[in-house]
Amino acid sequence: MTKQLFAFPAEQAASLTQQWVEAMVVGLNLCPFAAPEVRNETIRYAVSGAEAVEPAVQDFLQELAHIQGQEESDLSTTLVSFTQTAQTFEEFLDLLDLCQAVLENAGLDGIFQLASFHPEYCFAGVDADDITNWTNRAPFPTIHIIREGQMSRVLVHYKNPEEIPERNMALMDKLGREGLIERFPPLADYWPQV
């Protein structure tokens, strides 16, 4: 029997990640560019069940090839959730570095960029218990593959995009633990009482 690494069963990874995107990312407007993609159903929710880093990177590569082979109007972005690897945030950062290197070695840097989410996400220099970390906490370790051209086009129409992270952190402070759980109840399953 495979050890369960995270608070939720692996078979729920795609649906929980989608619920998280809809309730938190779009619902709280953490990413103002996500709502149209959710509405247009152009987000792919992929899951890697790889139990070691090398196969996990191969799964990432497969998703990178998949999105590259699709028209943007059909598939704008992909979130790859890892259910059996990258248990700790440090392990996840190592996996993320490997995926970034693979992206660059494939000559796709500048075409795609990566964003990262993890149940234990912690910004550099921020205490692990700080609620602002929840802007990047997801049910499973997740690498988001983003089309850079699409992001550039969207950013042209958005005033002061550099203010988004600070606004999101302020929102986390304002909502608090209870406010976040109200918006995405599964958070209660892996957010211990303080």
ROSE-4610 file (N, C-alpha, C; in Angstrom, 1 decimal, always signed):
// ROSE-4610
residu = [M/M/M/T/T/T/K/K/K/Q/Q/Q/L/L/L/F/F/F/A/A/A/F/F/F/P/P/P/A/A/A/E/E/E/Q/Q/Q/A/A/A/A/A/A/S/S/S/L/L/L/T/T/T/Q/Q/Q/Q/Q/Q/W/W/W/V/V/V/E/E/E/A/A/A/M/M/M/V/V/V/V/V/V/G/G/G/L/L/L/N/N/N/L/L/L/C/C/C/P/P/P/F/F/F/A/A/A/A/A/A/P/P/P/E/E/E/V/V/V/R/R/R/N/N/N/E/E/E/T/T/T/I/I/I/R/R/R/Y/Y/Y/A/A/A/V/V/V/S/S/S/G/G/G/A/A/A/E/E/E/A/A/A/V/V/V/E/E/E/P/P/P/A/A/A/V/V/V/Q/Q/Q/D/D/D/F/F/F/L/L/L/Q/Q/Q/E/E/E/L/L/L/A/A/A/H/H/H/I/I/I/Q/Q/Q/G/G/G/Q/Q/Q/E/E/E/E/E/E/S/S/S/D/D/D/L/L/L/S/S/S/T/T/T/T/T/T/L/L/L/V/V/V/S/S/S/F/F/F/T/T/T/Q/Q/Q/T/T/T/A/A/A/Q/Q/Q/T/T/T/F/F/F/E/E/E/E/E/E/F/F/F/L/L/L/D/D/D/L/L/L/L/L/L/D/D/D/L/L/L/C/C/C/Q/Q/Q/A/A/A/V/V/V/L/L/L/E/E/E/N/N/N/A/A/A/G/G/G/L/L/L/D/D/D/G/G/G/I/I/I/F/F/F/Q/Q/Q/L/L/L/A/A/A/S/S/S/F/F/F/H/H/H/P/P/P/E/E/E/Y/Y/Y/C/C/C/F/F/F/A/A/A/G/G/G/V/V/V/D/D/D/A/A/A/D/D/D/D/D/D/I/I/I/T/T/T/N/N/N/W/W/W/T/T/T/N/N/N/R/R/R/A/A/A/P/P/P/F/F/F/P/P/P/T/T/T/I/I/I/H/H/H/I/I/I/I/I/I/R/R/R/E/E/E/G/G/G/Q/Q/Q/M/M/M/S/S/S/R/R/R/V/V/V/L/L/L/V/V/V/H/H/H/Y/Y/Y/K/K/K/N/N/N/P/P/P/E/E/E/E/E/E/I/I/I/P/P/P/E/E/E/R/R/R/N/N/N/M/M/M/A/A/A/L/L/L/M/M/M/D/D/D/K/K/K/L/L/L/G/G/G/R/R/R/E/E/E/G/G/G/L/L/L/I/I/I/E/E/E/R/R/R/F/F/F/P/P/P/P/P/P/L/L/L/A/A/A/D/D/D/Y/Y/Y/W/W/W/P/P/P/Q/Q/Q/V/V/V]
num = [1/1/1/2/2/2/3/3/3/4/4/4/5/5/5/6/6/6/7/7/7/8/8/8/9/9/9/10/10/10/11/11/11/12/12/12/13/13/13/14/14/14/15/15/15/16/16/16/17/17/17/18/18/18/19/19/19/20/20/20/21/21/21/22/22/22/23/23/23/24/24/24/25/25/25/26/26/26/27/27/27/28/28/28/29/29/29/30/30/30/31/31/31/32/32/32/33/33/33/34/34/34/35/35/35/36/36/36/37/37/37/38/38/38/39/39/39/40/40/40/41/41/41/42/42/42/43/43/43/44/44/44/45/45/45/46/46/46/47/47/47/48/48/48/49/49/49/50/50/50/51/51/51/52/52/52/53/53/53/54/54/54/55/55/55/56/56/56/57/57/57/58/58/58/59/59/59/60/60/60/61/61/61/62/62/62/63/63/63/64/64/64/65/65/65/66/66/66/67/67/67/68/68/68/69/69/69/70/70/70/71/71/71/72/72/72/73/73/73/74/74/74/75/75/75/76/76/76/77/77/77/78/78/78/79/79/79/80/80/80/81/81/81/82/82/82/83/83/83/84/84/84/85/85/85/86/86/86/87/87/87/88/88/88/89/89/89/90/90/90/91/91/91/92/92/92/93/93/93/94/94/94/95/95/95/96/96/96/97/97/97/98/98/98/99/99/99/100/100/100/101/101/101/102/102/102/103/103/103/104/104/104/105/105/105/106/106/106/107/107/107/108/108/108/109/109/109/110/110/110/111/111/111/112/112/112/113/113/113/114/114/114/115/115/115/116/116/116/117/117/117/118/118/118/119/119/119/120/120/120/121/121/121/122/122/122/123/123/123/124/124/124/125/125/125/126/126/126/127/127/127/128/128/128/129/129/129/130/130/130/131/131/131/132/132/132/133/133/133/134/134/134/135/135/135/136/136/136/137/137/137/138/138/138/139/139/139/140/140/140/141/141/141/142/142/142/143/143/143/144/144/144/145/145/145/146/146/146/147/147/147/148/148/148/149/149/149/150/150/150/151/151/151/152/152/152/153/153/153/154/154/154/155/155/155/156/156/156/157/157/157/158/158/158/159/159/159/160/160/160/161/161/161/162/162/162/163/163/163/164/164/164/165/165/165/166/166/166/167/167/167/168/168/168/169/169/169/170/170/170/171/171/171/172/172/172/173/173/173/174/174/174/175/175/175/176/176/176/177/177/177/178/178/178/179/179/179/180/180/180/181/181/181/182/182/182/183/183/183/184/184/184/185/185/185/186/186/186/187/187/187/188/188/188/189/189/189/190/190/190/191/191/191/192/192/192/193/193/193/194/194/194]
x = [+0.8/+0.0/+0.9/+0.6/+1.3/+1.0/+2.1/+1.9/+1.3/+0.3/-0.4/+0.5/+1.0/+1.9/+1.1/+0.0/-0.7/-2.0/-2.7/-4.0/-5.1/-5.0/-6.1/-5.7/-6.6/-6.3/-5.8/-4.8/-4.2/-5.3/-6.3/-7.3/-8.1/-8.0/-8.8/-8.0/-6.7/-5.8/-6.3/-6.8/-7.3/-8.5/-9.5/-10.7/-10.5/-9.7/-9.4/-8.6/-7.7/-6.9/-7.8/-8.7/-9.7/-10.6/-11.1/-11.9/-11.1/-9.8/-9.0/-8.8/-8.6/-8.4/-9.7/-10.8/-12.1/-12.5/-12.3/-12.7/-11.7/-10.4/-9.3/-8.7/-8.2/-7.4/-8.4/-9.5/-10.5/-11.5/-11.9/-12.9/-12.4/-11.1/-10.5/-9.7/-9.8/-9.1/-7.6/-7.0/-5.5/-4.8/-5.3/-4.7/-5.8/-5.8/-6.8/-6.9/-6.0/-6.0/-6.6/-6.9/-7.4/-8.9/-9.7/-11.2/-11.5/-11.0/-11.4/-11.0/-9.9/-9.5/-10.4/-10.8/-11.8/-13.1/-13.6/-14.8/-14.8/-13.6/-13.5/-13.1/-12.9/-12.5/-11.2/-10.2/-9.0/-7.8/-8.1/-7.1/-7.1/-5.9/-5.7/-5.3/-5.9/-5.5/-4.9/-3.6/-2.9/-2.4/-2.2/-1.7/-0.6/+0.5/+1.6/+1.6/+1.6/+1.6/+3.0/+4.0/+5.4/+5.8/+6.5/+7.0/+8.5/+9.1/+10.5/+10.6/+11.7/+11.9/+12.0/+12.9/+13.1/+11.8/+11.0/+9.7/+8.8/+8.9/+8.0/+8.4/+9.7/+10.2/+9.8/+9.8/+9.3/+7.8/+7.0/+5.6/+5.4/+6.3/+6.3/+6.6/+7.6/+8.0/+6.9/+6.2/+5.0/+3.9/+3.7/+2.7/+3.1/+4.4/+5.0/+4.8/+5.1/+4.9/+3.4/+2.6/+1.1/+0.6/+1.0/+0.5/+1.1/+2.4/+3.0/+2.4/+1.8/+1.1/-0.3/-0.8/-2.2/-2.3/-3.4/-3.7/-4.0/-3.6/-3.9/-5.4/-6.2/-7.6/-8.2/-7.5/-8.0/-7.5/-6.2/-5.5/-4.6/-5.0/-4.2/-3.1/-3.3/-2.4/-2.7/-1.6/-1.7/-1.2/-1.9/-1.4/-1.1/+0.1/+0.5/+0.7/-0.2/-0.1/+0.6/+1.5/+2.3/+1.8/+1.4/+0.7/+1.6/+2.8/+3.7/+5.1/+5.4/+6.8/+6.7/+7.8/+7.9/+7.1/+7.2/+6.5/+6.7/+8.0/+8.3/+8.5/+8.4/+8.6/+10.0/+11.0/+12.4/+12.5/+11.9/+11.9/+11.2/+10.1/+9.4/+10.2/+11.0/+11.8/+12.9/+13.4/+14.4/+13.7/+12.5/+11.8/+11.5/+11.1/+10.8/+12.1/+13.2/+14.5/+14.8/+14.6/+14.8/+13.9/+12.6/+11.7/+12.0/+12.5/+12.9/+14.1/+15.0/+16.2/+15.8/+14.9/+14.4/+13.7/+12.9/+12.3/+13.3/+14.4/+15.4/+16.2/+16.5/+17.3/+16.5/+15.2/+14.3/+14.2/+14.8/+14.7/+13.3/+12.6/+11.2/+11.1/+12.3/+12.3/+12.0/+11.1/+10.6/+9.3/+9.0/+7.8/+6.8/+7.4/+6.6/+7.3/+6.6/+7.1/+6.4/+7.0/+6.5/+6.1/+5.0/+4.6/+4.5/+4.6/+4.6/+3.7/+3.2/+2.2/+2.5/+2.4/+2.6/+1.9/+1.4/+0.7/+1.5/+2.9/+3.7/+4.5/+3.9/+4.6/+5.0/+6.2/+6.7/+7.6/+7.3/+8.1/+9.4/+10.4/+11.7/+11.7/+12.2/+12.2/+10.9/+9.9/+8.6/+8.5/+7.9/+7.7/+6.7/+7.0/+6.1/+4.7/+4.4/+3.0/+2.3/+3.1/+2.5/+1.4/+0.3/-0.9/-0.7/+0.2/+0.5/+1.0/+1.6/+2.0/+0.9/-0.3/-1.5/-1.8/-1.2/-1.4/-0.9/+0.1/+0.7/+0.6/-0.4/-0.6/-1.8/-1.5/-2.5/-2.7/-3.7/-3.9/-2.7/-2.1/-1.0/+0.2/+1.4/+2.5/+2.1/+2.2/+1.7/+2.6/+2.9/+3.7/+2.7/+2.6/+1.7/+2.5/+2.2/+2.8/+2.0/+2.7/+2.0/+2.6/+1.8/+2.3/+2.7/+4.0/+4.5/+3.9/+3.7/+3.1/+1.7/+0.9/-0.4/-0.4/+0.6/+0.7/+1.1/+2.0/+2.4/+1.3/+0.4/-0.7/-1.7/-1.9/-2.9/-2.3/-1.0/-0.4/-0.5/-0.5/-0.6/-1.9/-2.9/-4.2/-4.5/-3.5/-3.7/-2.8/-3.5/-2.7/-2.0/-0.7/+0.1/+0.1/+0.5/+0.6/+1.6/+2.6/+3.6/+2.9/+1.7/+1.1/+0.2/+0.1/-0.7/-0.3/+1.0/+1.4/+1.1/+1.4/+1.2/-0.3/-1.1/-2.6/-3.1/-2.5/-2.9/-2.6/-1.4/-0.9/-1.8/-2.2/-3.1/-4.4/-4.9/-6.2/-6.1/-5.0/-4.8/-4.9/-4.2/-4.3/-5.7/-6.4/-7.8/-8.7/-8.6/-9.6/-9.3/-8.0/-7.6/-7.9/-7.6/-7.8/-9.2/-10.1/-11.5/-12.1/-11.7/-12.2/-11.8/-10.5/-10.0/-10.7/-10.9/-11.6/-13.0/-13.7/-15.0/-15.1/-14.1/-14.1/-13.7/-12.8/-12.4/-12.3/-13.4/-13.5/-12.5/-12.0/-10.9/-9.7/-9.5/-8.3/-8.3/-9.5/-9.6/-8.9/-8.9/-8.4/-6.8/-6.2/-4.7/-4.1/-5.0/-4.5/-4.8/-3.8/-4.1/-4.5/-5.3/-5.7/-4.5/-4.6/-3.5/-3.8]
y = [-1.2/+0.0/+1.2/+2.2/+3.4/+4.3/+4.9/+5.8/+7.1/+7.6/+8.9/+10.0/+10.8/+11.9/+13.2/+13.4/+14.7/+14.4/+15.5/+15.4/+14.8/+14.8/+14.3/+13.1/+12.2/+11.0/+11.4/+10.7/+11.1/+11.1/+10.3/+10.2/+11.5/+12.3/+13.6/+14.8/+14.5/+15.6/+16.6/+16.0/+16.9/+17.7/+17.0/+17.7/+18.7/+18.4/+19.3/+20.5/+20.3/+21.4/+22.3/+21.7/+22.5/+23.3/+22.7/+23.4/+24.5/+24.3/+25.3/+26.5/+26.2/+27.3/+28.1/+27.4/+28.2/+28.9/+28.3/+29.0/+30.0/+29.7/+30.6/+31.5/+30.9/+31.7/+32.7/+32.1/+33.0/+33.6/+32.8/+33.4/+34.5/+34.5/+35.6/+36.6/+36.3/+37.1/+37.2/+36.1/+36.1/+36.2/+35.7/+35.9/+36.4/+37.7/+38.3/+37.8/+37.0/+36.5/+35.1/+34.5/+33.1/+32.9/+33.9/+33.8/+33.5/+34.2/+33.9/+32.4/+31.9/+30.6/+29.5/+29.8/+28.9/+28.9/+30.1/+30.3/+29.6/+29.7/+29.1/+27.6/+27.1/+25.7/+25.4/+26.3/+26.0/+25.7/+25.3/+24.9/+23.4/+22.8/+21.3/+21.1/+20.1/+19.7/+18.3/+18.2/+16.9/+16.4/+15.1/+14.5/+13.6/+13.8/+12.8/+12.0/+10.7/+9.8/+9.2/+9.8/+9.3/+9.2/+8.2/+8.0/+8.4/+8.9/+9.3/+10.6/+11.3/+12.6/+12.4/+11.5/+11.4/+11.1/+10.1/+10.0/+11.2/+11.9/+13.1/+14.1/+14.3/+15.2/+14.8/+13.5/+12.9/+13.3/+13.2/+13.5/+15.0/+15.8/+17.3/+17.5/+16.8/+16.9/+16.5/+15.5/+15.0/+16.1/+16.7/+17.8/+19.0/+19.3/+20.4/+20.2/+18.9/+18.6/+18.7/+18.2/+18.3/+19.7/+20.6/+22.0/+22.6/+22.3/+22.8/+22.4/+21.2/+20.7/+21.2/+22.0/+22.5/+23.9/+24.3/+25.7/+26.4/+27.6/+28.4/+28.5/+28.6/+28.7/+27.4/+26.3/+25.0/+24.7/+25.1/+24.8/+25.9/+26.7/+27.9/+27.7/+26.8/+26.6/+25.2/+24.7/+23.4/+23.5/+22.8/+22.7/+21.2/+20.9/+19.5/+19.3/+18.4/+18.1/+16.8/+16.8/+15.6/+15.0/+13.8/+13.2/+12.3/+11.9/+10.9/+11.4/+12.6/+13.2/+14.6/+15.1/+16.5/+16.7/+15.7/+15.8/+17.1/+17.4/+18.6/+19.8/+21.0/+22.1/+22.2/+21.8/+21.8/+20.8/+19.6/+18.6/+19.2/+19.9/+20.5/+21.5/+22.3/+23.3/+22.7/+21.5/+20.8/+20.3/+19.8/+19.3/+20.5/+21.6/+22.8/+23.2/+23.2/+23.6/+22.6/+21.4/+20.4/+20.6/+20.9/+21.2/+22.5/+23.5/+24.7/+24.5/+23.6/+23.3/+22.6/+21.6/+20.9/+21.8/+22.7/+23.7/+24.5/+25.0/+25.8/+24.9/+23.7/+22.8/+22.4/+22.5/+22.2/+23.4/+24.6/+25.8/+26.5/+26.2/+26.7/+27.8/+28.2/+29.4/+30.6/+31.4/+32.5/+32.2/+30.9/+30.5/+30.1/+29.4/+29.0/+29.4/+29.7/+30.0/+29.2/+29.0/+28.1/+29.0/+28.6/+29.1/+27.9/+28.1/+27.0/+27.1/+26.0/+25.9/+24.6/+24.7/+23.5/+23.7/+22.6/+22.7/+23.3/+23.3/+23.9/+25.2/+25.8/+26.9/+27.9/+28.4/+29.4/+30.4/+31.7/+32.7/+32.9/+33.2/+33.4/+34.5/+34.3/+35.3/+35.5/+34.6/+34.7/+33.5/+33.7/+32.6/+31.6/+30.3/+29.2/+29.4/+29.9/+30.0/+31.3/+32.2/+33.4/+33.1/+33.7/+33.5/+33.9/+34.8/+35.3/+34.2/+33.1/+32.0/+31.3/+31.5/+30.8/+31.4/+32.4/+32.8/+31.8/+31.0/+30.0/+28.5/+28.3/+27.0/+26.3/+25.1/+24.3/+23.0/+22.2/+20.9/+19.9/+20.0/+19.2/+20.0/+19.5/+20.2/+20.3/+21.5/+21.8/+22.8/+22.4/+23.3/+23.7/+25.0/+25.7/+26.1/+25.5/+25.8/+26.9/+28.1/+29.3/+29.7/+30.0/+30.5/+32.0/+32.2/+33.6/+34.6/+34.3/+35.2/+35.7/+34.7/+35.0/+35.9/+35.6/+36.4/+37.8/+38.0/+39.3/+40.1/+39.5/+40.2/+40.6/+39.8/+40.1/+41.2/+41.2/+42.2/+43.6/+43.7/+45.0/+45.7/+45.0/+45.5/+45.6/+45.3/+45.3/+46.4/+47.3/+48.4/+47.9/+48.2/+47.9/+46.4/+45.5/+44.1/+43.7/+44.6/+44.4/+44.5/+45.0/+45.2/+44.0/+43.0/+41.8/+41.0/+40.7/+39.9/+40.6/+41.9/+42.6/+42.7/+42.9/+42.9/+41.6/+40.5/+39.1/+38.8/+39.3/+39.1/+39.8/+41.1/+41.9/+41.2/+40.6/+39.9/+38.7/+37.9/+36.8/+37.2/+38.3/+38.9/+39.3/+39.9/+40.3/+39.2/+38.1/+37.0/+36.1/+35.9/+35.0/+33.6/+32.7/+31.3/+30.9/+31.4/+31.1/+31.5/+32.7/+33.3/+32.4/+31.9/+31.1/+29.8/+29.2/+27.9/+28.0/+29.1/+29.3/+29.3/+29.9/+29.9/+28.6/+27.8/+26.6/+25.6/+25.0/+24.1/+23.0/+22.4/+21.4/+21.9/+23.2/+23.7/+23.2/+23.0/+22.6/+21.3/+20.4/+19.1/+19.0/+20.1/+20.1/+21.3/+22.1/+23.4/+23.2/+22.8/+22.6/+23.8/+23.6/+24.7/+25.5/+26.8/+27.6/+27.9]
z = [+0.0/+0.0/+0.0/-0.9/-1.0/+0.2/+0.8/+1.9/+1.4/+2.1/+1.8/+2.3/+1.5/+1.9/+2.3/+1.7/+2.0/+2.6/+3.0/+3.7/+2.9/+1.6/+0.8/+0.0/-0.3/-1.1/-2.5/-3.1/-4.4/-5.5/-5.4/-6.5/-6.5/-5.5/-5.5/-5.9/-6.4/-6.7/-7.7/-8.9/-9.9/-9.5/-8.9/-8.5/-7.4/-6.4/-5.4/-5.9/-6.8/-7.3/-8.1/-8.9/-9.6/-8.7/-7.6/-6.6/-6.0/-5.7/-5.1/-6.0/-7.3/-8.3/-8.3/-8.4/-8.5/-7.2/-6.0/-4.8/-4.3/-4.4/-3.9/-4.9/-6.0/-6.9/-7.7/-8.1/-8.8/-7.8/-6.9/-5.9/-5.1/-4.8/-4.0/-4.9/-6.2/-7.2/-6.9/-6.5/-6.2/-7.5/-8.6/-9.9/-10.8/-11.1/-11.9/-13.3/-13.7/-15.1/-15.2/-14.1/-14.1/-14.4/-14.0/-14.2/-15.7/-16.7/-18.1/-18.5/-18.0/-18.3/-17.7/-16.4/-15.8/-16.6/-16.9/-17.7/-19.0/-19.7/-21.0/-21.0/-19.8/-19.6/-20.4/-20.3/-21.0/-20.0/-18.8/-17.9/-17.8/-17.8/-17.7/-16.3/-15.6/-14.3/-14.4/-14.4/-14.6/-13.2/-13.1/-11.9/-12.2/-11.4/-11.5/-10.2/-10.4/-9.3/-9.1/-9.8/-9.7/-8.2/-7.9/-6.5/-6.3/-7.4/-7.3/-8.2/-7.9/-8.6/-10.1/-10.6/-12.0/-12.8/-12.4/-13.1/-13.0/-11.8/-11.7/-12.7/-12.9/-14.0/-15.3/-15.6/-16.9/-17.1/-16.0/-16.1/-16.4/-15.8/-16.1/-17.5/-18.0/-19.5/-20.4/-20.0/-20.8/-20.9/-19.7/-19.7/-20.5/-20.4/-21.2/-22.7/-23.1/-24.5/-24.9/-24.0/-24.3/-24.5/-23.6/-23.8/-25.0/-25.3/-26.4/-27.7/-27.7/-28.9/-29.1/-28.2/-28.2/-28.6/-29.2/-29.5/-28.1/-28.0/-26.8/-26.5/-27.6/-27.4/-26.8/-27.0/-26.5/-25.1/-24.9/-23.7/-23.4/-22.4/-22.1/-21.1/-20.1/-19.0/-18.4/-17.7/-17.1/-15.7/-14.8/-13.4/-13.2/-12.8/-12.6/-11.1/-10.5/-9.1/-8.9/-7.9/-7.6/-6.3/-6.4/-5.2/-4.4/-4.9/-4.2/-4.1/-4.6/-4.5/-3.9/-3.5/-3.0/-1.8/-0.9/+0.4/+1.2/+1.3/+2.1/+1.1/+1.6/+0.7/+0.1/+0.9/+0.4/-0.8/-0.6/-1.7/-3.0/-2.7/-3.8/-4.6/-3.8/-4.5/-5.3/-4.9/-5.7/-7.0/-6.9/-8.0/-9.0/-8.4/-9.2/-10.0/-9.3/-10.0/-11.1/-10.9/-12.0/-13.2/-12.9/-14.0/-14.7/-14.0/-14.6/-15.5/-15.1/-15.9/-17.1/-17.0/-18.2/-19.2/-18.7/-19.5/-20.3/-19.6/-20.3/-21.3/-20.9/-21.8/-23.0/-22.9/-24.1/-25.0/-24.6/-25.3/-25.2/-24.1/-24.0/-23.0/-22.4/-21.5/-22.3/-21.9/-22.7/-23.4/-23.6/-24.1/-23.0/-22.1/-20.9/-19.6/-18.6/-17.3/-16.2/-15.1/-14.1/-12.8/-12.2/-10.9/-10.0/-8.7/-7.8/-6.6/-6.2/-5.0/-4.3/-3.0/-2.1/-0.8/-0.2/+1.1/+2.2/+2.1/+3.1/+2.5/+1.5/+0.8/+1.9/+1.7/+2.7/+1.9/+1.9/+1.2/+2.0/+1.2/+1.9/+2.9/+4.0/+5.1/+5.8/+5.6/+6.2/+7.1/+8.3/+9.2/+8.6/+8.8/+8.3/+8.7/+9.8/+10.3/+9.8/+9.1/+8.6/+7.6/+7.8/+6.9/+5.5/+5.3/+3.9/+3.0/+3.6/+2.8/+2.1/+2.5/+2.0/+0.6/+0.1/-1.3/-2.2/-1.8/-2.6/-2.1/-1.2/-0.6/-1.3/-1.8/-2.5/-1.9/-2.2/-1.6/-1.8/-3.0/-3.4/-3.9/-3.9/-4.6/-6.1/-6.6/-7.9/-8.7/-9.9/-10.8/-11.9/-12.0/-13.0/-14.2/-15.4/-16.6/-17.3/-17.5/-18.0/-19.3/-20.3/-21.6/-21.4/-21.6/-21.4/-22.3/-23.6/-24.5/-24.0/-23.6/-23.1/-21.9/-21.0/-19.8/-20.1/-21.1/-21.5/-22.1/-22.9/-23.5/-22.4/-21.4/-20.3/-19.4/-19.2/-18.3/-18.8/-20.2/-20.8/-20.4/-20.1/-19.8/-18.3/-17.5/-16.0/-15.4/-14.7/-14.1/-12.8/-12.7/-11.6/-11.2/-12.1/-11.7/-10.6/-10.5/-9.4/-8.0/-7.9/-6.6/-6.2/-7.2/-6.9/-5.7/-5.5/-4.4/-3.0/-3.0/-1.7/-1.4/-2.4/-2.2/-1.7/-2.3/-1.9/-0.4/-0.1/+1.3/+2.3/+1.9/+2.8/+2.9/+1.8/+1.8/+2.8/+2.8/+3.7/+5.1/+5.4/+6.8/+7.2/+6.3/+6.5/+6.8/+5.9/+6.0/+7.2/+7.5/+8.6/+8.3/+9.2/+9.0/+8.8/+9.6/+9.5/+8.2/+7.7/+6.4/+5.3/+5.3/+4.2/+4.2/+5.4/+5.5/+5.0/+5.3/+4.8/+3.3/+2.7/+1.2/+0.6/+1.3/+0.8/+1.9/+2.3/+3.5/+3.6/+2.5/+2.6/+3.4/+3.4/+4.2/+5.6/+6.2/+7.6/+7.8/+6.8/+6.9/+7.0/+6.6/+6.8/+7.3/+7.9/+8.6/+10.1/+10.8/+12.3/+13.0/+14.0/+14.9/+15.4/+15.5/+16.0/+17.5]
